[in-house]
Amino acid sequence: MSLVIEDGSVVSGANTYVSLQNFKDWANLRNLTYGNDAKVTQSIYRAMDFFERQTFIGFKANENQPLQWPRTEAMIDGYYADATEIPNDVKLALYEAIFAQESGNSQLNTEDRKTLREKVGDIEVTYANNSENRVATPALTFALSKIVRPAFEVMRS
C-alpha cells in the first residue's frame, strides 16, 4: 500500500497528511536522523494510527472523509483553519509523531512498570511509584496542544 496524501480536498483513500519526502525535508532541516525509506514509511503509518485517535478541535468537514482532517470550526491561534486545507500545525504534530516512532518512542507501545531495583537471588523487585513508563516526548505534546481538545473540556450542543 502506498501513501495517499490528504490535501484538504477529501482525497479518496487518503491515509496520511504528509509524504515521505515532506517528513525527510522536515527532519533534515532539523538535523534529525531517521531510517531508510521503507522504515520511515512504516513509521508514517504507525504515527497516523496514533494521530487519528486524538480528539481534535472543530468538526470533520465531510462525513465521508477517511481521515480526521480537514475540519470546520477549528480555531488555531485565534483564527479558523480553512476547511479545504490541512493546517501546518497538523503536519507539524504528525512530523513529531513520526519522529517519535522513528526514535523508538512510539506512543502506541505498551507500557511496563519502571523497575527501580531487581534482585535475582531470593527474587526481589521494587517498582517506582507514579513514574512515567514511557519516554516523554514534549515536542509532540506541544505540537498537538493547538489542535487537540483538552481532555476534560465540556461541550454543550
Secondary structure, DSSP 8 states (H G I E B T S, - for coil): ----B--SS--TT--BSS-HHHHHHHHHHTT-----HHHHHHHHHHHHHHHTTS-BSSEESSTT-SSS-SEES-EETTEE--TTS--HHHHHHHHHHHHHHHTT--TTS-----EEEEETTTTEEEE-SS--SS---HHHHHHHHTTB--TT-----
